[in-house]
Amino acid sequence: MSVSPPTRLTLFDLPLDVVSLGRALDLLGEWATQSPSTPHTVVTLNPEFIVQSRTQPEFVQAMQRADLVTADGVGIVYAARQLRGVEVPRAPGFDLATGLMARHGSALRVFFLGAKPGVAEQAAQNAARDYGIEVAGVHHGYFKPDEDQRVAELIGQSGAQLLLTGMGAGRQEIFNDYWKQLHRAPVALGCGGVIDVLAGAAQLAPDWTRRLGVEWIWRVAGDRARWSRAPRLLQFVQMVQAEKRAQASRRA
């Protein structure tokens, strides 16, 4: 039976699908295994994406064209509750990536794109060992935009069913969207640091922070390089509060 599409709402002019992790995995699994296949893009929305998108029109367009947009962080859940009165379940990128691999195992061909040279190779080896997936290919994320077409063609030739793209917010979503007719991945997931975690090059946030949806606090506190991200989170909260006041004013 075909999985019905989730309800979609809009948050700061960006789409957000009201979908649980389990249902999202059902839908992505259907896309990945159906024949003939159709390329789909997946965005895991977090507060930084929304703040960053304010100055990046291409990023906005890539997210607006995405086939599935899930709530990655607790900030998105908060914003949907405050501005739309809707409880949106979280379906983080790490859980989508590992959930798909765990469900489909050897029936799933995965391409690992991103991180520093050598990291994607290690992530692929670990995923093949832990989930039994077939590795379609690997490529680091340190290539220039004028090489995008070559990399997209490489992915297309690999026959990948799942493309994990970890090249940073904006860059990964734009790549997945713009080149989808060349990479042809039935599921192209922008996954941030997931490749680093799978490779063991980065540590997954503790379970208690993930259950509460506040793993970003643990990451920022424990990594000096991430401290520059904190102002974006504050800016996001301010954006939500300003929009809530504007909505109340319009109703008055």
PyMOL commands that set and color helices and strands:
alter all, ss='L'
color gray80, all
select helices_A, chain A and resi 21-33+47-53+57-64+74-84+93-107+119-131+145-158+171-178+180-183+194-199+207-212+215-222+224-251
alter helices_A, ss='H'
color red, helices_A
select strands_A, chain A and resi 7-11+14-18+41-45+68-71+109-114+134-139+162-166+187-190
alter strands_A, ss='S'
color yellow, strands_A
deselect
rebuild
show_as cartoon
